Amino acid sequence: MENTKGYPYLRQVFFRILLFRMFIPLIILAIVAGICAESLGQRNVQSNQKQVVQSIGNIVEYYLDHGGRILDAIAKMAETSDNADISAFMNSTWKAYGYFETIYCLDKENKILIMAPSDPIYTGLDMSNLPDIKSSHNQDNLIISRPFISFRTGDPIVYLIRPLSQGGYIIGELNLGVFQHEIENITKIQGDQFAFIVDQSGTLISHPDLSLVKEQTNINNLEIVKNTVRGENNSIYIYNDKLMLGSSVKLQTTGWIVVSQIPLTSVISSYKWLFIFGMFAIFVLMVAVIFSFRKQIQNHIITPLEQLTDRTTSLAVGDFSNGSTLPLISSNFIEIHNLMVDFQLMSDNLQSREIALKESENSNRGLVERLPLGLFTAELNGEIVYVNPMARLILGYDKIEETVGINITNFLVEALIDKDQKEFLIENIFNLNNYEIQIKNNNEKVMWIEINSHVVYDYQKHADFFEISIQDITERKQNEFKIKEQQELLIQSEKEKSETLEKTLAMKDEFISLISHELKTPLNVIYSAIQLIECVYMSKIPERVQELIGNIKQNTFRQLRLANNLLDITRMNSGQIKINMRTIDVVFLIKVICESVELYANQKNISINFDSNITSKMIVIDDEKVERIILNILSNAIKFTESEGNITIKLSDSINSDSIQIEISDTGIGIPEDKIDVIFERFGQVDSNLSRRAEGTGIGLSLVKLLVDNLGGTINVSSKLGVGSTFTIILPTNNELVSTENNGRLDVEDRLVSEIKVQFSDIYL
């Protein structure tokens, strides 16, 4: 069984699922909820702070506005009444409202004229040096001075200054202690939350710590003060080494700033216990769920799976005895139940297949052991694992067990096979097909065997081992050697016969050549005598004798043509034919040949037509051989074409100018299709009776074929019986050898032109 070290147990997996899929998300959710609650709490505190600073701001605005209204009433009285009435009104107002510590009425020279409560000591005191008095000159609106500490009461105060239209001022010392009381009350109610007020320069006007107010402490560098000036009303900042959460408002009338702040730790601490309680509740829930799940999983999943694992282990080692107990495993889950059912079915199938496999193995083993063919399996390194009885017998062992572990290369003897054959066998041992080799078995017996082998792969397609079949073919090889010896003897006999035949053919060619030479000698003598008679005595000879001399001359040239053809054929067969290549104008050559035979064709009332798509074409070729080819074909065309027939010679150039095509067509008797292949054979004739009447020997076209082949060309024929024949000759131009020294034209006195008429009239007709 595969090592299971490192694999987790199912209960651990469930615990991790509960932990990472349920409780950790719950904890994260609780943390997020706590952060959200804290954020909402912070917003709630800021909202409360905003209400506080707005309330304080409203109180300050109301207090200053009411003080200004009082001064406006006194100013109206001062502008319309005498000093006695003004003094009485100021004292009654001072007593009735209690807003001001002191109320002053200054004359045009800014000296105290009247004050309430009245104090003669300060009457006539010049107050022109006050900065706020100087800045309020020629102004009609109420002026509020910067706050300061009263020398008499020690409380913060401000001057409310009201200019008079006829000169002078009404000034009220407004006591700011009422703001201090409001601040102190808020601190008592809110606990850690407190508020303070600063003027436009950042100096404290009201603060829970009154000593800071009396010391005129400036906190202009405090972050919330700076932010308020920039228009930001909520800030988190450091105050007295504590992180504070504050809200502020700037008063439009005075430019003062009201701030309400609370330590951030106080805000967080209010939600700390709520968060701790939530975490504790989640932990308790997690523990309870784990214990509950653990019991349920153990009873309904893990225990059935462990029992199923035990049954699987038994099946793995081939023990099917516990397979029938699978239905006894209990589970409340349909998936586990279906798994048990499927496993029971698999167990039954495996047991059935195991039984069938054993039966098949026993049957196949008996078949393999009775085979007349040697079979064995071997490891990939060549060591034998199993052999059947026939293989044991071939390898020369008494017992099968003796062959196990022996390497198959031990049977290869270097004296019987060469080094290359041994290397080939070792390299290709896994894939041999009908490979024959000679070995020496364990009994020192030399034998021939035929080997077939193939590799067996495992389920992962990796080579596992290979199987080999061997067959003793010693007797067959011995028979093959005997047959080979007989074949060699037969081949030697045929070779000797062939050599004898070649000698006979050589003698025959030599005989024909000798006969041809012997024939030409008397024929030349006869020809010379006839020429002498024609030149000297022709006019003295009777007409009948002249006809007889003409017949003798014609037949003499026919015999000369036959002798020449026989000589040419024997030379070609023996390789003695000579090709004389030179540069000629092939158009001019073919045209001259056609014109030379036109007179003799007209005697049979046959028209000769020459057609060419080129006017001139210089090629390198043996013009004499071309002449004999064309004249032979034209001779046959004239012989076998009836009166009033037509013979057409067409000359054309190839597309790339590397060859020329000569096409000779007639309207003669034609050639049957089954005889076309015969006409180019030596002495081959379509109809012997017809050839005899036309005085043909059957070697003309055979010579034509040999001449065309020697010039490197091809010849083809197409014909229809009773319609005519067409011979197509294609010859190479040999353009790379064309010389510009000779224009290729043949003069009228040239040998070819002068002899063509003689040859054709006396030899070909």
Residue pairs with C-beta under 8 A, 6 or more apart in sequence:
1 313
1 316
8 16
10 297
10 301
10 302
10 305
11 294
11 297
11 298
11 302
14 293
14 294
14 297
15 290
15 294
18 286
18 289
18 290
18 293
19 286
22 286
22 289
23 282
23 286
26 282
26 285
26 286
27 279
27 282
30 275
30 278
30 279
30 282
31 275
33 278
34 271
34 274
34 275
34 278
37 271
37 274
37 275
38 267
38 268
38 271
41 267
41 270
41 271
42 245
42 267
45 193
45 245
45 262
45 267
46 234
46 245
46 247
48 193
49 193
49 245
49 246
49 247
49 260
49 261
49 262
50 233
50 247
50 249
50 260
52 186
52 190
52 193
52 195
52 247
52 260
53 195
53 247
53 248
53 249
53 258
53 259
53 260
54 249
56 179
56 182
56 183
56 186
56 195
56 197
56 258
56 260
57 249
57 251
57 258
59 178
59 179
59 182
60 179
60 197
60 251
60 254
60 256
60 258
61 251
61 253
63 99
63 174
63 178
63 179
64 144
64 160
64 174
64 253
64 254
65 253
66 97
66 99
67 99
67 100
67 160
67 172
67 174
68 142
68 160
68 162
70 93
70 97
70 99
70 100
70 172
71 103
71 142
71 160
71 162
71 170
71 172
72 142
72 162
73 93
74 86
74 89
74 90
74 93
74 103
74 105
74 162
74 170
75 162
75 164
75 170
77 85
77 86
77 89
78 86
78 105
78 164
78 168
78 170
79 164
79 165
79 166
81 89
83 113
83 114
86 105
86 114
87 114
87 116
87 118
90 103
90 105
90 114
90 115
90 116
91 116
91 117
91 118
93 103
93 116
94 100
94 102
94 103
94 116
94 117
99 172
99 174
99 175
100 160
100 172
100 173
100 174
100 175
101 150
101 152
101 153
101 157
101 173
101 174
101 175
102 115
102 116
102 117
102 172
102 173
103 115
103 116
103 170
103 171
103 172
103 173
104 112
104 114
104 115
104 127
104 169
104 170
104 171
104 172
104 173
105 112
105 113
105 114
105 115
105 168
105 169
105 170
105 171
106 112
106 113
106 127
106 168
106 169
106 170
106 171
107 113
107 167
107 168
108 166
108 167
108 168
109 126
109 128
110 126
110 127
110 128
110 133
110 168
110 169
111 124
111 125
111 126
111 127
112 122
112 123
112 124
112 125
112 127
113 123
113 168
115 122
115 123
127 133
127 171
128 134
130 145
130 159
131 145
132 143
132 145
132 146
132 159
132 161
133 161
133 169
135 143
136 143
136 161
136 163
136 169
137 163
138 163
139 163
140 163
140 165
142 160
142 161
142 162
143 159
143 160
143 161
143 162
143 163
144 158
144 159
144 160
144 161
144 253
144 254
145 158
145 159
145 160
145 161
146 158
146 199
146 200
146 201
146 203
147 156
147 157
147 158
147 176
147 199
147 203
147 205
148 156
148 157
148 158
148 216
149 155
149 156
149 157
149 213
149 214
149 216
150 156
150 157
150 173
150 175
153 175
153 177
154 214
155 175
155 176
155 177
155 180
156 175
156 176
156 177
156 180
156 205
156 206
156 213
156 214
157 173
157 174
157 175
157 176
158 173
158 174
158 176
159 171
159 172
159 173
159 174
160 171
160 172
160 174
161 169
161 170
161 171
162 169
162 170
162 171
162 172
163 169
164 170
176 205
176 206
179 197
179 205
179 206
180 206
180 207
180 210
180 213
182 206
183 194
183 195
183 196
183 197
183 206
183 207
183 208
184 208
186 193
186 194
186 195
186 260
187 193
187 194
187 195
187 208
190 262
191 266
192 262
192 263
192 266
193 260
193 261
193 262
193 266
194 208
194 260
194 261
194 262
195 206
195 258
195 259
195 260
195 261
196 204
196 205
196 206
196 207
196 208
196 258
196 259
197 204
197 205
197 206
197 207
197 256
197 257
197 258
197 259
198 204
198 205
198 219
198 220
198 225
198 256
198 257
198 259
199 205
199 254
199 255
199 256
200 254
200 255
200 256
200 257
201 218
201 220
202 218
202 219
202 220
202 221
202 222
202 225
203 216
203 217
203 218
203 220
204 212
204 213
204 216
204 217
204 218
204 219
205 213
205 256
206 213
207 213
207 217
219 225
220 226
222 237
222 239
223 235
223 237
223 238
224 235
224 237
224 244
224 246
224 248
224 259
224 261
225 248
225 257
225 259
227 233
227 235
227 248
228 248
228 249
228 250
228 257
228 259
229 250
229 257
233 247
233 248
233 249
234 246
234 247
234 248
235 245
235 246
235 248
236 243
236 244
236 245
236 246
236 264
237 243
237 244
237 246
238 244
239 246
239 261
242 263
242 264
242 265
243 263
243 264
243 265
244 261
244 262
244 263
244 264
245 261
245 262
245 263
245 264
245 267
246 259
246 260
246 261
246 262
247 259
247 260
247 261
248 257
248 258
248 259
248 260
249 257
249 258
250 256
250 257
251 257
251 258
300 331
300 332
300 333
300 336
301 331
301 333
301 336
304 329
304 330
304 331
304 336
304 340
305 336
307 329
308 326
308 329
308 339
308 340
308 343
310 322
311 322
311 323
311 325
311 326
311 343
311 347
312 343
314 320
314 321
314 322
314 323
315 323
315 347
315 350
318 354
320 347
320 350
320 351
320 354
323 344
323 347
323 348
323 351
326 340
326 343
326 344
326 347
327 340
327 344
329 340
331 337
331 340
368 375
368 388
369 388
369 389
371 388
371 390
372 390
373 390
373 469
373 470
373 471
374 387
374 388
374 390
374 391
374 392
374 393
374 394
374 395
374 449
374 469
374 470
374 471
374 472
375 387
375 388
375 390
375 391
375 467
375 468
375 469
375 470
376 384
376 385
376 386
376 387
376 388
376 391
376 403
376 467
376 468
376 470
377 384
377 385
377 386
377 456
377 465
377 466
377 467
377 468
378 384
378 385
378 408
378 465
378 466
378 467
378 468
379 385
379 465
380 430
380 463
380 464
380 465
380 466
381 407
382 407
382 408
382 409
382 429
383 405
383 406
383 407
384 403
384 404
384 405
384 406
384 407
384 408
385 404
385 465
386 400
386 404
387 395
387 400
387 403
389 400
391 403
391 470
392 398
392 399
392 400
392 402
392 403
394 441
394 447
394 449
394 470
394 472
395 403
395 411
395 441
395 442
396 441
396 442
396 443
396 444
396 445
397 403
397 442
408 429
408 468
409 426
411 439
411 440
411 441
412 422
412 425
412 437
412 439
413 438
413 439
413 440
413 446
414 422
416 438
416 439
416 440
416 446
417 425
417 437
417 438
421 437
425 432
425 435
425 437
428 435
429 453
429 466
430 453
430 454
430 455
430 463
430 466
431 453
431 454
431 455
432 451
432 452
432 453
432 468
433 452
434 450
434 451
434 452
435 450
435 451
435 452
436 448
436 449
436 450
436 451
436 473
436 477
437 448
437 449
437 451
438 446
438 447
438 448
438 449
439 446
439 447
439 449
440 446
440 447
441 447
447 472
447 474
448 472
448 473
448 474
448 476
448 477
449 470
449 471
449 472
449 473
450 470
450 471
450 473
451 468
451 469
451 470
452 468
452 469
453 466
453 467
453 468
453 469
454 466
454 467
455 463
455 464
455 465
455 466
456 463
456 464
456 465
456 466
456 467
457 463
457 464
458 464
506 574
509 570
509 573
509 574
510 570
512 566
512 570
513 566
513 567
513 570
513 571
515 566
516 563
516 564
516 566
516 567
516 570
517 563
517 567
519 559
519 563
520 560
520 563
520 564
523 556
523 559
523 560
523 563
524 560
526 552
526 556
527 553
527 556
527 557
527 560
530 549
530 552
530 553
530 556
533 541
533 549
534 549
534 553
538 546
538 549
541 549
553 762
554 762
554 765
556 762
557 759
557 762
557 763
558 695
558 762
558 763
560 763
561 763
561 764
562 697
562 699
565 697
565 699
565 700
565 703
566 699
568 577
568 703
568 706
568 707
569 682
569 699
569 702
569 703
569 706
571 577
572 706
572 710
577 706
577 710
579 622
579 625
579 710
579 711
580 622
580 624
581 620
581 621
581 622
581 734
581 737
582 620
582 621
582 622
582 623
582 742
583 618
583 619
583 620
583 737
583 738
583 739
583 741
583 742
583 744
584 618
584 619
584 620
584 621
584 623
584 744
584 746
585 616
585 617
585 618
585 743
585 744
585 745
586 617
586 618
586 619
586 621
586 626
586 651
586 660
587 612
587 614
587 615
587 616
587 617
587 651
588 616
588 744
588 745
588 746
589 623
589 626
589 627
589 746
589 752
590 610
590 612
590 630
590 649
590 651
590 662
591 610
591 612
592 746
592 752
592 753
592 756
593 627
593 630
593 631
593 634
593 756
594 608
594 610
594 634
594 649
595 610
596 753
596 756
596 757
596 760
597 608
597 631
597 634
597 638
597 756
597 760
598 608
599 757
600 638
600 760
600 761
600 765
601 607
601 608
601 638
601 647
604 638
604 641
604 643
604 645
605 643
605 644
606 638
606 641
606 643
606 644
606 645
606 646
606 647
607 645
607 646
607 647
608 647
608 649
609 646
609 647
609 648
609 649
610 648
610 649
610 651
611 648
611 649
611 650
611 651
612 650
612 651
612 652
613 651
613 652
613 653
614 651
614 652
614 653
617 653
617 660
617 733
618 738
618 744
619 660
619 731
619 732
619 733
619 734
619 735
619 738
620 733
620 734
620 735
620 737
620 738
620 739
621 711
621 731
621 732
621 733
621 734
622 711
623 746
623 752
624 752
625 707
625 710
625 711
626 711
626 731
627 752
627 756
628 703
628 704
628 707
629 704
629 707
629 708
629 729
630 649
630 662
630 664
631 756
631 759
631 760
631 764
632 700
632 701
632 703
632 704
632 764
633 664
633 701
633 704
633 727
634 647
634 649
634 664
634 760
634 764
635 700
635 760
635 764
635 765
636 696
636 700
636 701
637 647
637 664
637 666
637 668
637 725
638 647
638 765
639 694
639 696
640 666
640 668
640 669
640 690
640 694
641 647
641 666
641 667
641 668
641 669
641 724
642 667
642 668
642 669
645 666
645 667
645 668
646 666
646 667
647 664
647 665
647 666
647 667
648 663
648 664
648 665
648 666
649 662
649 663
649 664
650 661
650 662
650 663
650 665
651 660
651 661
651 662
651 663
652 660
652 661
652 663
653 660
653 661
654 660
654 661
657 733
657 735
658 732
658 733
658 735
659 713
659 730
659 731
659 732
659 733
660 730
660 731
660 733
661 728
661 729
661 730
662 728
662 729
662 730
662 731
663 726
663 727
663 728
663 729
664 726
664 727
664 729
665 724
665 725
665 726
665 727
666 724
666 725
666 726
667 723
667 724
668 724
668 725
669 690
669 721
669 722
670 719
670 720
670 721
670 722
670 723
670 724
670 725
671 679
671 686
671 717
671 719
671 721
671 725
672 686
672 721
673 719
673 721
675 686
676 717
676 719
678 684
678 685
678 686
679 685
679 686
679 701
679 717
680 701
680 702
680 704
680 705
680 715
681 702
682 698
682 699
682 702
683 697
683 698
683 699
683 702
684 698
684 701
684 702
685 691
685 696
685 698
691 697
691 698
704 715
705 715
708 714
708 715
708 729
708 731
711 731
711 732
712 731
712 732
713 729
713 730
713 731
713 732
714 729
714 730
715 727
715 728
715 729
715 730
716 727
716 728
717 725
717 726
717 727
717 728
718 725
718 726
718 728
719 725
719 726
746 752
746 753
747 753
748 754
